[in-house]
Amino acid sequence: MVPRHPISESRGPTNSPHSLTRSHTEKELTPSASARNQRSEAMATEAVENALEWVHEDKRKMLHAVYRSVISSVVVVVLCRFYTECLGMKLLRQRDIPEEKYSNAFLGFGPEESHFVVELTYNYGVDKYDIGTGFGHFAIASEDVYKLVEDIRAKGGKITREPGPVKGGTTVIAFVEDPDGYLFELIQRGPTPEPLCQVMLRVGDLDRSIKFYEKYTIAMMGYADEDKTTVLELTYNYGVTEYTKGNAYAQVAISTQDVYKSAEAVNLVTRELGGKITRQPGPIPGLNTKITSFLDPDGWKVVFVDHEDFMKELQESSSS
């Protein structure tokens, strides 16, 4: 076996200047490189901590849920008859984008500046969507579910579960179905500033989903107490890890003070828990409202919308 020489030794004379210089230089570089690595790691750790700390300082709000309708005369049939007459919502605004071949309408129980709303979208020429098995329902809080159900029935609405206590509990609930097949759960509870109170999505790993939303993007699956705001209801059915998403339900939109910082934080958590950024932060062509979007570990889409830009969009819509 050929003997291996230590790097500080020379195969030539022991007093070789080249040998001494090489040994001396390497002894100096090693601690310097180590220090640089330590500084880089510290800076990276600080950047992560700053990004995640900012999430908790950001003043976020659930804006709306987007889903697709197959009824082209959506305003007359779906909105006026079911959403406004049956559920008691108000038509807040609507728009038609011929160049993009879609139109949509926003409905809720109060102004978009302060309330969560639904955004119904009709894509020209599309007459069928698949809701899939992953999307569950929306929920509406009511002080008298029994009366609400009778009102809906009298106006031709479809009741899929009669009002009564939830299984194993005392809360009174009922279910109704809109003309496109979306389910609405009616929940009996006291007065609330936000009647449109839940979006239920099924997930394959509840612990992972809670960690994803609670730590990085949606604190505690909502931004206030459950009886005062809209929340995400994440449901895990024992043994079921995958669901079909269909193409009917689209996404939940959330306002943020900075879409760029929000995207940075989301990018960090997707590396740890899964999911991915689907749209880098930046303005929407034509609207100039800055957004970013991502998929959570189960493939559910969330869009962050710049708060200031969104307010401008509402003002322009009301003045036009």
C-alpha positions in Angstrom: 0.0 0.0 0.0 1.3 3.4 -0.9 1.6 5.6 2.2 -0.7 8.7 2.2 1.0 12.0 3.1 -0.6 14.6 5.4 -1.5 17.7 3.4 0.8 19.8 5.5 3.8 17.6 4.5 5.8 17.9 1.3 7.2 15.2 -0.9 10.2 17.4 -1.5 12.5 19.0 1.0 11.0 19.9 4.3 12.1 23.5 3.8 10.4 24.0 0.4 8.8 27.4 0.3 6.0 26.0 -1.9 5.3 23.4 0.8 5.2 25.9 3.6 3.0 28.4 1.8 0.4 25.7 0.9 0.2 24.4 4.4 0.0 27.9 5.9 -2.7 29.1 3.5 -5.0 26.0 4.0 -4.8 26.4 7.8 -6.0 30.0 7.4 -8.9 29.2 4.9 -10.5 26.5 6.9 -11.7 28.6 9.8 -12.6 31.4 7.4 -14.8 29.2 5.3 -16.5 27.7 8.4 -17.3 31.2 9.6 -18.8 32.1 6.3 -20.9 29.0 6.3 -22.1 29.8 9.8 -23.0 33.4 8.8 -24.9 32.1 5.7 -26.9 29.6 7.8 -27.7 32.3 10.4 -28.9 34.7 7.7 -31.0 31.9 6.1 -32.5 31.1 9.5 -33.2 34.7 10.2 -34.9 35.1 6.8 -37.2 32.2 7.5 -38.1 33.5 10.9 -38.8 36.9 9.5 -41.0 35.5 6.8 -43.0 33.4 9.2 -43.2 36.2 11.8 -44.6 38.6 9.2 -47.5 36.1 8.6 -48.7 36.6 12.1 -48.5 40.4 11.7 -50.4 40.5 8.3 -54.0 41.6 8.6 -55.7 39.0 6.5 -59.4 38.4 5.7 -61.3 35.8 3.9 -62.7 37.5 0.8 -64.7 35.0 -1.3 -65.1 31.4 -2.5 -65.1 30.9 -6.3 -67.1 28.2 -8.0 -68.5 27.6 -11.4 -72.1 27.6 -12.6 -73.5 26.1 -15.8 -76.5 28.5 -15.9 -75.8 31.3 -18.4 -78.8 33.4 -17.2 -77.2 33.2 -13.8 -78.5 36.5 -12.5 -82.2 35.7 -13.2 -82.3 32.0 -12.3 -79.7 31.2 -9.7 -79.0 34.5 -8.0 -82.4 36.1 -7.8 -84.4 33.0 -7.0 -82.1 30.7 -5.0 -79.3 32.9 -3.5 -81.3 36.0 -2.9 -84.9 34.8 -2.4 -84.1 31.4 -0.7 -80.9 32.1 1.2 -81.4 35.8 1.7 -78.1 37.0 0.1 -77.7 40.2 -1.9 -76.4 40.6 -5.4 -73.4 42.8 -4.7 -71.9 43.2 -8.2 -71.5 41.4 -11.5 -69.3 41.6 -14.5 -68.9 40.2 -18.0 -65.5 39.7 -19.6 -66.2 38.8 -23.2 -62.6 38.8 -24.2 -61.9 36.1 -21.6 -65.3 34.4 -22.3 -66.6 34.4 -18.8 -68.9 36.3 -16.5 -69.4 36.3 -12.8 -71.5 37.6 -9.9 -70.7 38.2 -6.3 -73.3 37.6 -3.6 -73.2 37.8 0.2 -74.9 39.1 3.3 -73.1 42.4 3.3 -70.6 44.5 1.4 -67.4 42.8 0.2 -65.3 45.3 2.2 -66.5 43.6 5.4 -68.2 40.3 4.4 -67.2 36.9 2.9 -69.1 36.3 -0.3 -69.5 33.7 -3.1 -68.3 34.4 -6.6 -70.3 32.5 -9.2 -68.5 32.1 -12.5 -70.0 31.1 -15.8 -67.6 30.2 -18.6 -69.1 30.7 -22.0 -70.3 27.5 -23.6 -69.6 25.2 -20.6 -72.8 23.3 -19.6 -71.4 20.7 -17.2 -69.0 20.5 -14.3 -67.9 17.8 -11.9 -68.1 18.9 -8.2 -66.0 15.8 -7.2 -65.8 14.1 -3.8 -63.4 16.5 -2.1 -65.6 19.6 -1.9 -68.1 19.4 0.9 -70.4 22.4 1.3 -70.8 26.0 2.3 -72.5 26.8 5.5 -74.9 29.6 6.6 -75.7 30.5 10.1 -79.4 31.2 11.0 -81.2 31.9 14.2 -84.1 29.6 13.1 -83.1 26.8 10.8 -86.7 25.3 10.9 -88.2 28.5 9.6 -85.5 29.1 7.0 -86.0 25.6 5.6 -89.7 26.1 5.3 -89.1 29.4 3.5 -86.7 27.7 1.1 -89.2 24.8 0.5 -92.0 27.3 -0.2 -89.9 29.0 -2.9 -89.0 25.7 -4.6 -85.6 25.0 -3.1 -84.4 21.5 -2.7 -84.0 20.2 0.9 -81.5 17.3 1.1 -81.6 17.0 5.0 -84.5 18.0 7.1 -83.7 20.3 10.1 -82.8 18.5 13.3 -80.0 18.0 15.8 -76.7 16.9 14.4 -75.9 13.3 15.1 -74.3 13.0 18.5 -75.0 16.6 19.4 -77.6 19.3 20.0 -76.9 21.8 17.2 -79.7 22.0 14.7 -78.7 21.7 11.1 -80.2 21.1 7.7 -78.9 20.8 4.1 -80.2 22.4 0.9 -78.9 22.1 -2.6 -78.6 24.9 -5.2 -79.5 24.5 -8.9 -75.9 23.6 -9.8 -75.7 20.8 -7.1 -73.7 22.7 -4.5 -74.7 21.9 -0.9 -75.3 24.5 1.8 -75.4 23.5 5.4 -77.8 25.6 7.5 -76.5 25.9 11.1 -78.6 27.2 14.0 -76.7 29.7 16.1 -77.2 33.2 17.6 -76.8 36.5 15.9 -73.5 36.8 13.9 -71.9 39.5 11.7 -71.0 36.8 9.2 -73.8 34.4 8.2 -71.8 32.8 5.4 -69.7 31.1 7.9 -68.0 28.0 6.5 -66.3 26.4 3.5 -65.9 22.6 4.1 -63.1 20.8 2.2 -62.1 17.1 2.7 -58.4 16.4 3.3 -56.3 13.2 3.3 -54.2 14.0 6.4 -55.8 16.3 9.0 -52.7 16.8 11.1 -50.7 17.9 8.1 -53.5 20.2 6.9 -53.9 21.8 10.3 -50.2 22.4 10.5 -50.1 23.9 7.0 -53.0 26.4 7.5 -52.5 27.2 11.2 -48.8 27.9 11.1 -48.3 29.6 7.8 -51.4 30.8 5.9 -54.7 30.7 7.7 -54.3 31.1 11.5 -56.6 28.6 13.2 -58.4 28.1 9.9 -60.0 31.5 10.4 -59.1 35.0 11.5 -61.5 35.5 14.4 -63.8 33.5 16.6 -65.9 31.0 14.6 -69.2 32.7 15.4 -67.8 36.0 14.1 -66.1 35.1 10.8 -65.9 32.6 8.0 -63.7 29.6 8.5 -62.4 26.7 6.6 -63.8 23.4 7.9 -61.2 20.7 7.1 -62.7 17.2 7.3 -60.8 13.9 7.5 -62.8 10.7 6.9 -61.0 7.8 8.5 -59.0 5.8 6.0 -59.6 8.1 3.1 -56.5 9.8 1.9 -57.4 10.9 -1.6 -60.5 12.7 -3.1 -61.4 13.8 -6.6 -61.4 17.6 -7.0 -63.6 17.8 -10.0 -63.6 21.1 -11.9 -66.5 23.0 -10.4 -65.2 24.4 -7.1 -62.3 26.7 -7.8 -60.7 28.4 -4.8 -60.9 30.6 -1.7 -59.5 34.1 -1.9 -57.8 35.9 1.0 -56.6 39.4 1.3 -53.1 40.2 2.4 -51.1 43.4 2.9 -48.2 42.0 0.7 -48.6 39.2 -1.8 -44.9 39.0 -2.2 -44.2 38.3 1.4 -47.2 35.9 1.6 -45.8 34.0 -1.4 -42.4 33.8 0.3 -44.0 32.3 3.5 -46.1 29.8 1.5 -43.0 28.7 -0.5 -41.3 27.9 2.8 -44.1 25.7 4.1 -44.7 23.9 0.8 -41.1 22.7 1.0 -41.8 21.2 4.4 -45.4 19.9 4.0 -46.1 19.7 0.3 -48.2 21.8 -2.1 -46.8 24.4 -4.5 -47.0 27.9 -5.8 -49.2 28.0 -8.9 -48.9 31.7 -9.7 -46.0 33.9 -8.8 -47.0 37.2 -7.2 -47.8 40.0 -9.5 -50.7 42.0 -11.1 -53.6 40.4 -13.0 -53.5 41.5 -16.7 -56.3 44.0 -17.3 -57.2 44.5 -13.6 -53.7 45.3 -12.1 -54.8 43.7 -8.8 -51.7 41.9 -7.5 -52.3 38.2 -6.5 -50.5 35.0 -5.9 -51.9 31.5 -5.7 -50.9 28.1 -4.4 -52.2 24.6 -3.9 -52.2 23.1 -0.3 -50.9 19.5 0.3 -54.3 18.2 -0.7 -54.5 20.2 -3.9 -57.0 22.8 -2.8 -56.3 26.2 -4.3 -55.9 29.4 -2.3 -55.4 32.9 -3.8 -53.9 35.8 -1.9 -55.1 39.2 -3.1 -53.4 42.5 -2.3 -55.7 44.3 0.1 -55.2 47.8 -1.2 -55.6 46.7 -4.8 -58.8 44.9 -3.9 -60.3 48.0 -2.3 -59.5 50.0 -5.5 -61.1 47.3 -7.6 -64.3 47.6 -5.5 -64.3 51.3 -5.7 -63.9 51.3 -9.5 -66.7 48.7 -9.8 -69.1 50.8 -7.7 -68.4 53.9 -9.7 -68.8 52.3 -13.1 
